[in-house]
Amino acid sequence: PVILLDGLLTSPILVLTVAIIGQLLLKLAFSNILEMKLVEQDREMSIHPVWVLLGLNYFGYIWGPVGMLISVPVLALMKSAALSSLVSEDGLSRSWAPNFLACLEGRPGAWGAGRRPRFISPELTAVIERGHWQAPSP
């Protein structure tokens, strides 16, 4: 809007439109491309996108726009607390932390992290835990 008051411009509306579109394109490029690449390469703090969206909805419902701003840092704080509880000597936190982390990260096997079902062979369990398992093609 201040750009509209510049008397030296021949078409201030065009300059304003170009400035707004340029800012929007830069914002979209940074937030959707660059930041996503940086976040998905960070293996320690990876959070599944569904949890991020659920966190945005929940904290946005509870605290409004401020809740939406702090939702991802709160999820990262919860994940950091779960990671630090893995190294503690407390047996209670060791029982829930692997399941919570597997679910928050969206890893396969989240429902039975640390436990092997009876119908899965030990060889298949080892392959799944390494993360090299692929579904057979039909």
Phi, psi and chi 1 to 4 in degrees:
 res  aa     phi    psi   chi1   chi2   chi3   chi4
   1 PRO       -  -32.2  -28.4   31.3      -      -
   2 VAL   -67.1  -29.0  174.9      -      -      -
   3 ILE   -64.4  -24.4 -154.4  164.5      -      -
   4 LEU   -70.5  -21.2  -64.9  173.2      -      -
   5 LEU   -87.1   -6.6  -59.2  175.8      -      -
   6 ASP   -73.1  116.9 -170.2    1.8      -      -
   7 GLY   -78.0  -12.9      -      -      -      -
   8 LEU   -84.1  -13.4  -60.2  175.3      -      -
   9 LEU   -82.5  138.2  -64.3  174.0      -      -
  10 THR   -80.6  -34.5   55.6      -      -      -
  11 SER  -136.0   85.6   59.4      -      -      -
  12 PRO   -66.4  -28.2   17.8  -25.3      -      -
  13 ILE   -65.7  -40.9  -59.8  -66.6      -      -
  14 LEU   -64.7  -42.6  177.7   65.7      -      -
  15 VAL   -64.8  -40.3  173.2      -      -      -
  16 LEU   -63.1  -43.4  176.7   68.6      -      -
  17 THR   -63.7  -44.5  -54.4      -      -      -
  18 VAL   -63.8  -40.6  168.9      -      -      -
  19 ALA   -65.1  -42.6      -      -      -      -
  20 ILE   -67.5  -43.9  -70.5  174.4      -      -
  21 ILE   -64.8  -39.8  -70.2  173.7      -      -
  22 GLY   -62.8  -42.7      -      -      -      -
  23 GLN   -65.4  -40.4  -72.6  178.8    5.1      -
  24 LEU   -64.7  -42.6  -72.5  174.2      -      -
  25 LEU   -64.3  -41.5  -71.7  176.1      -      -
  26 LEU   -64.4  -42.1  -75.9  174.4      -      -
  27 LYS   -62.7  -44.3  173.6   65.5  177.4  162.6
  28 LEU   -63.8  -41.2  -71.3  173.3      -      -
  29 ALA   -65.7  -45.3      -      -      -      -
  30 PHE   -67.9  -46.0  -78.1  124.3      -      -
  31 SER   -76.6  -34.8   63.8      -      -      -
  32 ASN   -93.1  -22.0  -68.0  -26.6      -      -
  33 ILE  -111.6  -61.6  -61.2  170.1      -      -
  34 LEU   -67.3  -50.8 -177.2   63.5      -      -
  35 GLU   -65.1  -37.0  -72.2  179.4    8.7      -
  36 MET   -66.2  -38.3  -70.1  -53.0  -65.0      -
  37 LYS   -65.4  -39.8  -69.9  -64.6  178.8 -170.4
  38 LEU   -68.1  -39.2  -69.6  173.2      -      -
  39 VAL   -71.4  -40.9  167.7      -      -      -
  40 GLU   -74.0  -18.4   73.8 -176.4   15.0      -
  41 GLN   -83.4  -15.1  -71.1  175.5   -1.6      -
  42 ASP   -84.1   99.8 -174.2   12.6      -      -
  43 ARG   -73.0  -28.9  -65.5  -68.3  176.4 -150.2
  44 GLU   -72.5  -35.4 -174.6  174.7  -35.7      -
  45 MET  -111.3   26.1  -84.1  -64.2  136.8      -
  46 SER   -72.9  130.0   64.5      -      -      -
  47 ILE  -125.2  134.1  -61.5  174.0      -      -
  48 HIS   -61.3  138.9 -162.1  -87.5      -      -
  49 PRO   -58.8  -29.2  -21.8   28.4      -      -
  50 VAL   -65.1  -39.5  171.6      -      -      -
  51 TRP   -67.1  -34.7  -75.0  109.6      -      -
  52 VAL   -64.2  -44.4  172.1      -      -      -
  53 LEU   -66.2  -40.7  -69.2  174.9      -      -
  54 LEU   -64.2  -39.4  -72.5  173.2      -      -
  55 GLY   -64.1  -41.6      -      -      -      -
  56 LEU   -60.4  -44.4  -80.7  169.7      -      -
  57 ASN   -66.4  -45.7  -74.1  -32.3      -      -
  58 TYR   -66.0  -53.8  175.1   73.4      -      -
  59 PHE   -68.8  -29.2  -71.2  111.5      -      -
  60 GLY   -66.6  -35.8      -      -      -      -
  61 TYR   -70.5  -39.9  177.7   74.1      -      -
  62 ILE   -75.4  -49.7  -60.9  -64.3      -      -
  63 TRP  -117.2    5.0  -67.9  -40.6      -      -
  64 GLY    75.7 -149.6      -      -      -      -
  65 PRO   -60.5  -33.6  -22.1   30.1      -      -
  66 VAL   -65.2  -39.7  173.8      -      -      -
  67 GLY   -63.6  -35.9      -      -      -      -
  68 MET   -67.6  -34.2  -66.5  176.7   83.7      -
  69 LEU   -69.7  -36.0  -73.9  173.0      -      -
  70 ILE   -95.7    2.4   66.4  168.6      -      -
  71 SER   -64.8  -46.0   66.2      -      -      -
  72 VAL   -69.0  -42.8  174.7      -      -      -
  73 PRO   -61.2  -34.1  -27.0   35.1      -      -
  74 VAL   -67.0  -41.2  167.2      -      -      -
  75 LEU   -63.5  -40.5  -75.2  172.8      -      -
  76 ALA   -65.3  -36.4      -      -      -      -
  77 LEU   -66.0  -40.7 -177.3   68.2      -      -
  78 MET   -63.1  -40.7  -70.7  169.4   52.6      -
  79 LYS   -67.9  -39.1 -177.3  171.4 -178.4 -177.0
  80 SER   -64.1  -39.1  177.9      -      -      -
  81 ALA   -64.9  -39.6      -      -      -      -
  82 ALA   -67.8  -38.3      -      -      -      -
  83 LEU   -65.1  -40.1  -77.8  170.5      -      -
  84 SER   -72.2  -25.9   66.3      -      -      -
  85 SER   -74.0  -18.2   71.7      -      -      -
  86 LEU   -67.2  -31.0  -75.7  176.9      -      -
  87 VAL   -91.2   -3.2  -63.0      -      -      -
  88 SER   -77.9  167.5   71.7      -      -      -
  89 GLU   -89.3   -1.2  -62.4  -63.2  -37.8      -
  90 ASP   -75.0  124.0 -176.5   20.2      -      -
  91 GLY   -71.8  -29.7      -      -      -      -
  92 LEU   -66.6  -44.7  178.7   63.9      -      -
  93 SER   -71.2  -28.1   62.2      -      -      -
  94 ARG   -70.2  -19.0  -77.0 -168.8  177.7 -176.4
  95 SER   -81.4  -35.1   64.8      -      -      -
  96 TRP   -98.4  -25.1   63.9  -94.2      -      -
  97 ALA   -62.9  -44.6      -      -      -      -
  98 PRO   -62.2  -40.1  -22.4   31.6      -      -
  99 ASN   -66.6  -42.4  -68.5  -29.8      -      -
 100 PHE   -62.8  -44.8  176.5   74.1      -      -
 101 LEU   -66.4  -40.8  -71.5  170.5      -      -
 102 ALA   -63.7  -39.9      -      -      -      -
 103 CYS   -70.3  -42.3 -174.4      -      -      -
 104 LEU   -66.6  -33.8 -166.0   61.9      -      -
 105 GLU   -84.9  -15.2  -67.1  170.7   -4.9      -
 106 GLY    77.3   27.2      -      -      -      -
 107 ARG   -78.1  145.7  -73.8 -174.7  -85.4  133.5
 108 PRO   -64.9  148.1   -4.9    8.6      -      -
 109 GLY    85.6   18.8      -      -      -      -
 110 ALA   -65.4  -27.3      -      -      -      -
 111 TRP   -79.8  -20.6  -51.8  114.8      -      -
 112 GLY  -129.5   37.4      -      -      -      -
 113 ALA   -63.0  124.6      -      -      -      -
 114 GLY    89.4  -10.7      -      -      -      -
 115 ARG  -124.8  138.8  -65.5 -174.0  -60.0  -94.5
 116 ARG  -106.0  122.3 -176.5  178.4   60.2   84.0
 117 PRO   -63.3  156.3  -18.7   27.9      -      -
 118 ARG   -66.9  -30.0  -68.4 -175.6 -166.4  135.3
 119 PHE   -89.1    0.7   56.4   87.2      -      -
 120 ILE  -105.8  130.3  -64.4  180.0      -      -
 121 SER   -70.5  155.3   67.5      -      -      -
 122 PRO   -60.5  -33.0  -20.7   28.7      -      -
 123 GLU   -65.7  -44.4  -66.0   82.8   16.2      -
 124 LEU   -67.0  -36.7 -177.3   58.8      -      -
 125 THR   -62.1  -42.0  -56.7      -      -      -
 126 ALA   -64.6  -39.2      -      -      -      -
 127 VAL   -66.4  -41.4  169.6      -      -      -
 128 ILE   -66.2  -41.1  -68.8  171.7      -      -
 129 GLU   -66.6  -31.6  -73.1  174.6   -5.5      -
 130 ARG   -73.2  -19.5  -78.6 -173.5  -56.1 -138.5
 131 GLY    86.9   14.9      -      -      -      -
 132 HIS  -103.7   16.0  -61.1  -65.7      -      -
 133 TRP   -84.3  136.8 -179.1   78.7      -      -
 134 GLN  -131.7  143.0  -67.3  179.2   -9.0      -
 135 ALA   -66.1  141.3      -      -      -      -
 136 PRO   -67.8  141.8   17.9  -25.4      -      -
 137 SER   -79.2  142.1   58.3      -      -      -
 138 PRO   -71.8      -   14.5  -16.6      -      -
